[in-house]
Amino acid sequence: MLYRVELREAAAKLLSDATDAGPNVFSRRALPLTQDALPAIYLSAPSDTARSTGRNAPEFVRTAQLNVDTMVSEGTPEATQDALDALTEQIELLIMQDVEFQARLSQVSDISILQEVTSENSAYIGKARVAFSLEYFEEFSPGGTPVTSLDLHMQARGNTDFAEARDTFPLPNLQ
């Protein structure tokens, strides 16, 4: 399973029944949600970027985008905004203060929040996206046959037997 998917599912489990959305926390469901299912939280991990750590073994610092979309509906625009503010605060605090979730990461490099309250079909709907940039390290094991021995022959100025060396791995001092 992709690590960003594991992070998404861990966040969904963390938020489930711990916010004002109650059990309405979804990570594998299509939007939109109906008004009777609100408040609700929908999690997605739509992107993942890898940056090389150097010219060595394939090792990367990855940044997964975790989007936590939420929808609320209350009777007035003010009540809807208040409910939206409360729910986005709960989401941010739960993700950022959970030691087990944070231990999966090297850091949260960015958090952005976008909110709006609209009147659709004469109902006030509050929508917010809390976007987390979650950094972690990933290393790919090189393929092929492991090196088990080394056999070197050196030449210098026409001398084909200038120097040679042989060794097998792992060396005792590298264990």
Salt bridges, closest charged atoms under 4 A:
GLU9 OE2 - ARG8 NH2 2.78
GLU9 OE1 - ARG28 NH1 3.91
ASP48 OD2 - ARG62 NE 3.28
ASP69 OD1 - ARG129 NE 2.69
GLU120 OE2 - LYS127 NZ 3.43
GLU135 OE2 - ARG51 NH2 3.86
GLU138 OE1 - ARG62 NH1 2.77
ASP151 OD1 - HIS153 NE2 3.43
ASP151 OD1 - ARG166 NE 3.20
GLU164 OE1 - HIS153 ND1 3.67
GLU164 OE2 - ARG166 NH1 2.86
